[in-house]
Amino acid sequence: DGGITQSPKYLFRKEGQNVTLSCEQNLNHDAMYWYRQDPGQGLRLIYYSQIVNDFQKGDIAEGYSVSREKKESFPLTVTSAQKNPTAFYLCASSIRTGNPYEQYFGPGTRLTVT
Amino acid sequence: EDKVVQSPLSLVVHEGDTVTLNCSYEVTNFRSLLWYKQEKKAPTFLFMLTSSGIEKKSGRLSSILDKKELFSILNITATQTGDSAVYLCAVPTQGGSEKLVFGKGTKLTVNP
């Protein structure tokens, strides 16, 4: 079964701790993305990567970091510098040719920081 | 700045009703507009529209784009409780061919 997996589904952390969210895809997609979704809000882009070992900041990158060492994996670290980390985080991927704008989403990770 | 505005933000209807969801956009270099359905977790792709006036249809869902007036509508006929979801509209931004900017979504609730 091809798809995108995110783990864990729910994550609880204390303020001041860094936390890493996992995102893996076996769709052979080149591009991967991280979005944040807050209640009543649309998706906001945190970081994206179009190719291995390369990534760009999205609209709300402050307080987050990513790596793209493998095509299949795009982990997101929420650092203690992120002022309001509690949110629903969605990972997505897309191919770079054909229909690049159709992004496939993972099931999401709900992060709660207290 | 590229942006997408959806209306209404929420909508409650009864099964069997027909609904129209709206999406207006401002983007420097328009290429396409996408609709997604988000039920509980992952948004799922519904339609991609690139040309004005050509309706895309999938079962009871249909969508059309007006590039002159810069908006799109998503119609759902004979609604069912399973249509209850947040419907998201998005457009690719100028910054990169794969970057999408999303609207806030329309939360549709279909009551039996």
Interface residues (C-beta under 8 A of the other chain):
Chain A: I4 A31 Y33 Y35 G40 Q41 G42 L43 R44 L45 Y48 Q50 Q56 G58 L90 S94 R96 N99 P100 Y101 E102 Q103 Y104 F105 G106 P107 G108
Chain B: V4 Q6 L9 R31 S32 L34 K41 A42 P43 T44 F45 M48 L88 A90 P92 G96 S97 E98 K99 L100 V101 F102 G103 K104 G105
